[in-house]
C-alpha cells in the first residue's frame, strides 16, 4: 500500500511533475530573447524564440497534465 502524501499523488507522479516543470522552465528560457535596447534587433523574431520555445513549454504543460493523472497499474 502506497503511503498517502501530497494530494494523494505517488512518488512516480512527483518525479514526472518535476520533469515536466524542468521542461516548462527550459521552454521559457529558450523563449527569452536578447535585450533589444534602444535600437532595433531582428534577433527577437528568430524561430527559436517564437516557435521552438513555446512548443517546448506547451509540451511541458501537456506532460504535467499526464503526470498528474498518471496512475500506477495495480497487480
N, C-alpha and C positions, 0 to 999 in steps of 0.2 A: 504494500500500500504506500503510495507516494504521499509525503507529508504536505499538508496544505500550507502554502506560503503566499506571497504577494498576489492577491486577486485570484488565488487558486490556479495559478499558472505553474507548470512544472519547470524543472531545470532546463530541459530541452527548449521550451518556449523562451525562457530568459536568454539563452545563448543565441537563438535565432533573432530575437528582438535586438540584442546587442550588435549582431552582424548587420542587421538592416539599418540600425542607427548609424553605423560606420559608413554604409553605402550612401545614406542620405547626406551625411556631412561631406563625403567625398564629392558628391554631385554639386553641393553648394560651393565647395572650394573651387571646383572646375568652372562654375558659373561666374565666380568673382573675376572681374576684369582688371586690366591695368588702369592706373589712375590717369584720367584724361587731362586734368589740369586746366589751364586757360586756353589751350589750343586743341583743335580737333584731332582725334586719334581714331582712325578707322579700325584699329585692332579690337575695339569693343564690340564690333559686329561679326567677329570671326565665328565659324561654325562650332568651334569648341565651346564658346560662351553661350551661344544662342540655341544650339541644338543638342550637343552631346551632354552638357551639364544637366539640363532639365530632364533629359531622358534617363540619366543615371539616377537622379533624385526621385523621379516618378517610379522607377523600378524598385528603389528602396522603400517607397511608401507602399507599393503593392506587396513587396516581400514582408513588410511589417504587418500587414493585414493577415497574410498567410501565417506568419509566425505566431500571431495572437490566436488564430483559430485552429492551429495545428493541435491534433490530439493523438497521443501515442496509442498505437494498436495494442489492445489487451489480448492476452493469450487465453 
